[in-house]
Each structure stands twice: as C-alpha cells, then as structure tokens.
C-alpha cells in the first residue's frame, strides 16, 4: 500500500537507514552505535501514528541481527516484516 509523505509517494517500508525520511539525528545516532556495538540497552520510540516508529524498530532489528551490510538473508527477513 503506498504511503504519501508530502508530495512523495513511498511504495514500501524503508529497508535501511538511508531510506528513512527526516529523523537524521536519530538515524545517525543509531547507525553509529549499531556499527560500534554500543547501542543503548533500550530505546523508546514514541510519537504519533505514521512517524515511522515500527519501521525504525524493524531496521534496527535487521541491522543488529544481520549486520549493516546488505545480504540475501537480510532482504528475505525484511520482506517478511514488510507484509
């Protein structure tokens, strides 16, 4: 189902941190800490409906489990989460 963001239409859920629109400080913080292995023990993703909390959580989980690099396993897991 397409998601309308301003004038831009997004056809699928974001796959990695580069696909997140806005939230640049948050994505940079999480990307850096996942890469270094120093992610906090918990993160609270809070806000109104449609801000990308679930998408961000899915991306964090995929990168923690499969690493920051692209792989077939990571794409397959993303396809399951995006359903």
N, C-alpha and C positions, 0 to 999 in steps of 0.2 A: 504494500500500500504506500503510495507516495506521501512524503511529508513535505509540507510547504513551510519554508523559512524565509520570510520576506518575499522577495521575488524569485528565490532559488527553490527548486524542487529537488528533494533528495529521495531517491528511489529505494534505498536500503538503509539499514542501520549502519553506522560507522564501523569500519573494520580495524582501524588503528588510530593512534593519537593524532596523526596528520589529518584525519577525516573529521575531527571534532571542530565545529564552528564556534568561535568565541572561546571563552574559558582558557585563554592562552597561558595565564599564570598557573592555573591548576594543572593543565596537561603537561607543561614543562616541569613542574614540581614532581608530578607522579612519574613521568618518563625518566627523569634524572635519578630518582630514588629507586625505581624498579631496576634500572641499569646497574646502579651501585649496590643493590641488595639491602638498602637501608629504608625501605618503606615502613611507615609507622605501623604499629600493631593493629590499628583500626582507623578507618576513615568514615566520617559521617557525610553522606551525600544528601543534602536537604534542599528542598525548594519546590516550586510549583510544578504542576503537571507539564510535561513536554520540554523540560530543560535539559534532558539527557542524562539523568541520574542512572538509569538502568543501562544505557549504552556505555557510560563511563565505567560502571562496575563490570560489565562484560569485557570491555577492553582491558581493564586492569587484570581481571582473572585470566584472560587468554595470555597476556604477556607474562604473568607470574608462572603459569603452567608450562607454556610452550616457548618462552623466551621472546626477546624483542625482534628477532629475525623472522621473516616470512617462511612458512613451511606448509606442506600439504595437510599435515595433521591440524595445524592451527586454522587453516581455511575450512576444513571439514567441521571442526568444533564451532567456528563462527557461523557456519550455515545452520547448524542445529540451534544455536542460541537465537538466530535471527528469525526463526519460524514463529 
